[in-house]
Amino acid sequence: MNQGMSIYLIHSQADGYNERLYLPVLRSEYLSHHNLIFPTSEKNNKRYFKDLMQEATIFIADLTYADAGEMMEVKEAITSRKPIFAIADNNVGYEEKYAKYFDRVVGYSNEEELRHYIEEFVKSFEGRVNDRNEVDSTIILGVLN
């Protein structure tokens, strides 16, 4: 794997996203080989979210405590037509109205599950990222001889 994919984490501004989302991701050996985009980090908090989102290859959307600002980011991610993985803490849940944006929302119960689900989602795109850091959506149906 070269520099890896750029992974943008979408979340609400509710207290706890550092512990609930950022730390589990940062504790992943596998994810450390990718460019993790934390929009509220000191490095990025002065940048316009749409500019940051353009740099992303894929998105992780944590719907736990979702708010209007997060939904703006989700809609921008959907418009980009890049892969989005929606998750929510089973212990808290999420408002059902947000599920309409996704085919599926995966629930996690602890840090290990969260990390596992995110790692598996990212791994599913390995080898499918082009030189422009975009996921190649080409599907090969067969080979002609």
C-alpha positions as CSV (number, residue, x, y, z in Angstrom):
1,M,0.0,0.0,0.0
2,N,1.4,3.5,-0.8
3,Q,0.4,6.5,1.3
4,G,-3.0,5.0,1.8
5,M,-6.4,6.5,1.4
6,S,-7.6,9.8,2.8
7,I,-10.4,9.1,5.4
8,Y,-12.6,11.9,6.5
9,L,-14.5,11.4,9.8
10,I,-17.9,13.0,10.0
11,H,-19.4,13.5,13.4
12,S,-21.5,15.9,15.5
13,Q,-20.0,18.6,17.7
14,A,-21.4,16.9,20.8
15,D,-19.0,16.3,23.7
16,G,-17.1,13.1,23.5
17,Y,-16.2,12.6,19.9
18,N,-12.5,12.7,20.8
19,E,-12.9,9.6,23.0
20,R,-15.8,8.0,21.1
21,L,-14.4,8.3,17.6
22,Y,-11.0,9.9,17.3
23,L,-9.1,7.8,19.9
24,P,-10.3,4.4,18.7
25,V,-9.3,5.3,15.1
26,L,-5.9,6.6,16.2
27,R,-5.3,3.4,18.2
28,S,-5.6,1.3,15.0
29,E,-2.3,0.1,13.6
30,Y,-3.9,-0.5,10.2
31,L,-5.6,2.9,10.0
32,S,-2.4,4.7,10.9
33,H,-1.1,3.9,7.4
34,H,-3.8,6.1,5.9
35,N,-4.3,9.9,5.9
36,L,-6.9,10.5,8.6
37,I,-8.8,13.7,8.3
38,F,-10.1,15.0,11.6
39,P,-12.1,18.1,10.7
40,T,-12.0,19.6,14.3
41,S,-8.3,18.9,14.8
42,E,-6.0,21.9,15.5
43,K,-4.5,21.3,12.0
44,N,-7.9,21.5,10.2
45,N,-10.3,23.5,12.4
46,K,-9.6,26.7,10.5
47,R,-10.2,25.1,7.1
48,Y,-13.5,25.1,5.2
49,F,-15.1,21.6,5.6
50,K,-15.8,21.3,1.9
51,D,-12.2,21.8,1.0
52,L,-11.2,19.1,3.5
53,M,-13.9,16.8,2.1
54,Q,-12.6,17.2,-1.4
55,E,-9.3,15.6,-0.2
56,A,-11.1,12.5,1.1
57,T,-11.2,9.2,-0.6
58,I,-13.9,7.8,1.7
59,F,-16.0,9.0,4.6
60,I,-16.9,7.6,8.0
61,A,-20.1,9.1,9.3
62,D,-20.8,8.6,13.0
63,L,-24.5,9.3,13.5
64,T,-24.4,9.1,17.3
65,Y,-25.7,12.5,18.5
66,A,-26.1,13.7,14.9
67,D,-26.8,17.4,14.5
68,A,-27.5,19.9,11.7
69,G,-23.9,20.6,11.0
70,E,-23.1,16.9,10.6
71,M,-26.0,16.5,8.2
72,M,-24.5,19.3,6.0
73,E,-21.3,17.2,5.9
74,V,-23.2,14.0,5.2
75,K,-25.1,15.7,2.3
76,E,-21.8,17.0,0.9
77,A,-20.3,13.5,1.1
78,I,-23.3,12.0,-0.7
79,T,-23.0,14.7,-3.4
80,S,-19.3,13.8,-3.9
81,R,-20.4,10.2,-4.8
82,K,-17.5,8.8,-2.7
83,P,-18.0,5.8,-0.4
84,I,-19.6,6.5,3.0
85,F,-19.7,4.2,5.9
86,A,-22.4,5.1,8.5
87,I,-22.0,4.0,12.1
88,A,-23.7,4.6,15.4
89,D,-23.1,3.7,19.1
90,N,-25.6,0.9,20.0
91,N,-25.6,2.2,23.6
92,V,-26.9,5.6,22.5
93,G,-28.5,5.0,19.1
94,Y,-29.3,7.6,16.5
95,E,-32.4,9.4,15.2
96,E,-34.1,7.2,12.6
97,K,-34.6,10.2,10.3
98,Y,-30.9,10.1,9.5
99,A,-31.0,6.5,8.3
100,K,-32.8,7.6,5.1
101,Y,-29.4,8.8,3.7
102,F,-27.8,5.4,3.9
103,D,-28.5,1.9,2.8
104,R,-27.3,0.6,6.2
105,V,-26.1,2.0,9.5
106,V,-23.8,-0.3,11.4
107,G,-24.1,-0.3,15.2
108,Y,-21.1,-0.8,17.5
109,S,-21.0,-1.5,21.2
110,N,-17.4,-0.8,22.1
111,E,-14.1,0.6,20.8
112,E,-12.9,-2.8,19.4
113,E,-16.1,-3.2,17.4
114,L,-15.9,0.4,16.1
115,R,-12.3,-0.1,15.0
116,H,-13.0,-3.4,13.5
117,Y,-15.9,-2.2,11.4
118,I,-14.0,0.9,10.2
119,E,-10.9,-1.2,9.3
120,E,-13.0,-3.7,7.3
121,F,-14.7,-0.9,5.4
122,V,-11.4,0.7,4.5
123,K,-9.9,-2.7,3.6
124,S,-12.7,-3.3,1.1
125,F,-11.4,-0.5,-1.0
126,E,-7.7,-1.5,-1.0
127,G,-6.3,-1.9,-4.5
128,R,-9.2,0.2,-5.9
129,V,-7.8,3.7,-5.4
130,N,-6.3,5.4,-8.4
131,D,-3.4,7.9,-8.6
132,R,-5.8,10.8,-7.9
133,N,-6.8,9.1,-4.6
134,E,-10.2,8.2,-5.9
135,V,-11.9,4.9,-5.6
136,D,-12.1,3.2,-8.9
137,S,-15.8,2.2,-9.4
138,T,-15.1,0.0,-12.4
139,I,-16.6,-3.5,-12.0
140,I,-15.1,-6.3,-14.2
141,L,-17.8,-8.7,-15.1
142,G,-15.6,-11.1,-17.0
143,V,-12.6,-11.5,-19.3
144,L,-12.8,-12.1,-23.0
145,N,-10.2,-14.5,-24.6
